[in-house]
Amino acid sequence: MKHPFEKLLQLQFLAILLAIIFGVFTILSGNLFLAFFTCLLVTADLLFEGLIELRKQNPAQFARHFFRVIMIIIFVSYLYFT
């Protein structure tokens, strides 16, 4: 029997795995765009976690994750584009 959130869990795992891989490349190369992309992957991981909470009928946890995602995207975009 499949887990009801299997696709979201797989996407969450993929996002954090890619964030680790791109993070290592960022450290080795010092490329600013890779650092920006790594931060976006971490926010994708948080977003998938929030969607799992929403599916579990826990909208308060979803709202916390969603606002964290928005704040991180705004902050990282500000740092990248200025």
C-alpha positions in Angstrom: 0.0 0.0 0.0 1.3 3.4 -1.0 1.8 6.2 1.5 -0.8 8.9 0.8 1.9 11.6 0.6 4.4 9.6 -1.3 4.8 12.0 -4.3 5.2 15.0 -2.0 7.8 13.1 0.1 9.7 12.1 -3.0 9.7 15.7 -4.2 10.8 16.9 -0.7 13.7 14.4 -0.7 14.7 15.3 -4.2 14.7 19.0 -3.4 16.9 18.6 -0.3 19.2 16.2 -2.2 19.7 18.6 -5.0 20.2 21.4 -2.5 23.1 19.4 -0.9 24.7 18.7 -4.3 24.4 22.3 -5.6 25.6 23.5 -2.2 28.8 21.5 -2.5 29.3 22.8 -6.0 28.6 26.3 -4.7 31.3 26.0 -2.0 33.8 24.6 -4.5 33.1 27.1 -7.3 32.0 30.2 -5.4 29.3 30.9 -8.0 26.7 33.3 -6.7 23.9 32.0 -9.0 24.5 28.5 -7.6 24.1 29.8 -4.1 20.8 31.5 -5.1 19.6 28.3 -6.7 20.5 26.3 -3.6 18.5 28.6 -1.4 15.5 28.2 -3.7 15.8 24.4 -3.5 15.8 24.7 0.3 12.7 26.8 0.1 11.1 24.2 -2.2 11.8 21.6 0.5 10.0 23.8 3.0 7.1 24.3 0.6 6.7 20.5 0.1 6.7 20.1 3.9 4.0 22.7 4.1 1.9 20.9 1.5 2.2 17.7 3.4 0.9 19.4 6.5 -2.0 20.9 4.5 -2.8 17.4 3.3 -2.8 16.2 6.9 -5.5 18.8 7.6 -3.1 21.1 9.6 -3.5 24.5 8.1 -1.7 26.3 10.9 1.5 24.4 10.1 1.0 25.0 6.4 0.7 28.7 7.0 3.9 28.8 9.0 5.8 27.0 6.3 4.3 29.1 3.6 5.3 32.4 5.3 8.8 31.1 5.9 9.1 30.3 2.2 7.9 33.7 1.2 10.3 35.4 3.6 13.3 33.4 2.5 12.5 34.0 -1.2 12.2 37.8 -0.6 15.3 37.9 1.4 17.5 35.8 -0.9 16.2 37.6 -4.0 17.0 40.9 -2.4 20.5 39.8 -1.6 21.0 38.3 -5.1 19.7 41.2 -7.1 21.4 44.1 -5.1 
